[in-house]
Amino acid sequence: MPTVLVVAGYIFKFYSNDHEPIHIHVLKDGHKAKYSLFPVKLIENLGFKPTEIKLHLSIIKDNQDAIAESWNLYFNKSK
């Protein structure tokens, strides 16, 4: 379960058995959300407030290339 970022207690990660298209999971305090990367958008939210979703979207947009690079490096090594 590679962790890509930790910002303000939010853990941005993907799972070792994840699938394309590229996406990222965000976890904190038992809440979970899933976002697509291209385009950056919310796919699923389990407990986060709208203000938290806005923060996640901003963080993901600011780190979109780094997240994609982490995904590609991890999954290309796994094959």
C-alpha positions in Angstrom: 0.0 0.0 0.0 2.3 2.8 -1.2 1.7 6.1 0.5 2.4 9.0 -1.9 1.7 12.0 0.3 0.8 12.9 3.9 -0.6 16.4 4.2 -2.3 17.8 7.3 -2.9 14.2 8.5 -4.6 13.1 5.2 -2.9 10.0 3.8 -2.8 9.9 -0.1 -2.1 6.4 -1.3 -2.9 3.7 -3.7 -3.2 0.0 -3.1 -0.9 -2.7 -4.4 -3.7 -4.4 -6.3 -5.2 -1.1 -7.7 -6.2 -0.9 -11.4 -6.2 1.7 -14.1 -7.3 4.4 -14.7 -4.8 6.1 -12.3 -6.5 7.2 -9.1 -5.6 8.0 -5.5 -7.2 7.1 -2.2 -7.4 9.6 0.7 -7.8 8.4 4.3 -8.1 10.1 7.7 -9.9 9.3 10.9 -11.8 6.4 9.4 -13.0 8.4 6.5 -12.1 7.5 2.9 -12.3 9.1 -0.5 -11.2 8.1 -4.0 -10.2 10.5 -6.8 -9.4 10.1 -10.4 -6.2 11.8 -11.6 -7.0 12.6 -15.2 -9.1 14.5 -14.8 -8.9 15.2 -11.1 -12.4 14.5 -9.7 -14.1 12.9 -6.8 -15.2 9.3 -7.5 -16.3 8.2 -4.0 -16.6 9.9 -0.6 -17.1 8.0 2.7 -17.3 10.6 5.4 -15.4 13.7 4.4 -16.9 17.2 4.6 -17.2 19.4 1.5 -14.4 21.6 2.8 -12.1 18.6 3.1 -13.0 17.4 -0.4 -12.0 20.9 -1.7 -8.7 20.6 0.1 -8.1 17.1 -1.3 -8.8 18.3 -4.8 -6.4 21.2 -4.4 -3.6 19.0 -3.0 -4.1 16.4 -5.8 -4.0 19.1 -8.5 -0.8 20.5 -7.0 0.8 17.1 -7.0 -0.8 15.5 -10.0 2.4 14.8 -11.9 4.2 13.4 -8.8 1.2 11.1 -8.0 1.1 9.8 -11.6 4.9 9.2 -11.6 4.6 7.3 -8.3 1.8 5.2 -9.8 3.8 4.4 -12.9 7.0 3.6 -11.1 5.2 1.3 -8.7 3.0 -0.6 -11.2 5.7 -0.9 -13.8 8.1 -2.4 -11.3 5.3 -4.8 -10.1 4.8 -6.3 -13.6 
